[in-house]
């Protein structure tokens, strides 16, 4: 079961835009701060917040749709 959830999460991450995916992975898996992500990706800290927020919302939407479809 955990493996299926892991695969669904990977598929959902792939559905994000490249920048949203980068920010979400760096923030929640690599546990970088917003400032560290901004520096790493050469973007403004406000952009990090925007990409993280939108990326998480898109992940929720995709995962909810996967749950309904299964």
MARROSE-591285 format. One record per residue (C-alpha): x, y, z. Coordinates in steps of 0.001 Angstrom, whole numbers, padded with zeros to 6 digits, m for minus. Example, Ala and Ser with C-alpha at 12.3 -4.5 7.8 and 13.67 -1.06 7.14 Angstrom:
REM residues 2
<pt u="012300" v="m004500" w="007800"/>
<pt u="013670" v="m001060" w="007140"/>
This chain:
REM residues 70
<pt u="000000" v="000000" w="000000"/>
<pt u="002763" v="002457" w="000879"/>
<pt u="004421" v="001707" w="m002439"/>
<pt u="001219" v="002579" w="m004326"/>
<pt u="000933" v="005848" w="m002410"/>
<pt u="004565" v="006608" w="m003193"/>
<pt u="003995" v="005984" w="m006906"/>
<pt u="000870" v="008157" w="m006886"/>
<pt u="002808" v="010973" w="m005228"/>
<pt u="005563" v="010735" w="m007841"/>
<pt u="002969" v="010824" w="m010612"/>
<pt u="001288" v="013834" w="m008991"/>
<pt u="004638" v="015629" w="m008677"/>
<pt u="005268" v="015026" w="m012369"/>
<pt u="002019" v="016815" w="m013158"/>
<pt u="003332" v="020064" w="m011631"/>
<pt u="005160" v="022686" w="m013616"/>
<pt u="008929" v="022345" w="m013444"/>
<pt u="009295" v="025319" w="m011100"/>
<pt u="006480" v="024219" w="m008790"/>
<pt u="008000" v="020744" w="m008604"/>
<pt u="011464" v="022137" w="m007844"/>
<pt u="010176" v="024364" w="m005053"/>
<pt u="007967" v="021697" w="m003471"/>
<pt u="010736" v="019092" w="m003520"/>
<pt u="013354" v="021486" w="m002151"/>
<pt u="011006" v="022781" w="000553"/>
<pt u="009347" v="019604" w="001788"/>
<pt u="011836" v="016852" w="000929"/>
<pt u="015191" v="018616" w="001094"/>
<pt u="013830" v="020815" w="003917"/>
<pt u="015441" v="023997" w="002593"/>
<pt u="014209" v="027361" w="003834"/>
<pt u="012454" v="029781" w="001499"/>
<pt u="015627" v="031903" w="001440"/>
<pt u="017791" v="028886" w="000542"/>
<pt u="015409" v="027894" w="m002249"/>
<pt u="015343" v="031437" w="m003602"/>
<pt u="019134" v="031509" w="m003661"/>
<pt u="019410" v="028030" w="m005188"/>
<pt u="016911" v="028728" w="m007962"/>
<pt u="017867" v="032398" w="m008423"/>
<pt u="014323" v="033627" w="m007823"/>
<pt u="012719" v="036029" w="m005335"/>
<pt u="011560" v="034744" w="m001951"/>
<pt u="008025" v="035845" w="m002846"/>
<pt u="008187" v="033632" w="m005920"/>
<pt u="009168" v="030687" w="m003736"/>
<pt u="006037" v="031240" w="m001648"/>
<pt u="003884" v="031532" w="m004767"/>
<pt u="005270" v="028369" w="m006389"/>
<pt u="005012" v="026412" w="m003126"/>
<pt u="001435" v="027475" w="m002515"/>
<pt u="000275" v="026771" w="m006045"/>
<pt u="002269" v="023557" w="m006234"/>
<pt u="000745" v="022193" w="m003025"/>
<pt u="m002756" v="023106" w="m004186"/>
<pt u="m002158" v="021403" w="m007521"/>
<pt u="m000811" v="018318" w="m005720"/>
<pt u="m003941" v="018185" w="m003567"/>
<pt u="m006161" v="018455" w="m006636"/>
<pt u="m004300" v="015729" w="m008541"/>
<pt u="m004184" v="013359" w="m005546"/>
<pt u="m007897" v="013901" w="m004834"/>
<pt u="m008705" v="013145" w="m008461"/>
<pt u="m006586" v="009977" w="m008307"/>
<pt u="m008475" v="008897" w="m005190"/>
<pt u="m011857" v="009466" w="m006835"/>
<pt u="m010789" v="007678" w="m010024"/>
<pt u="m009546" v="004592" w="m008195"/>
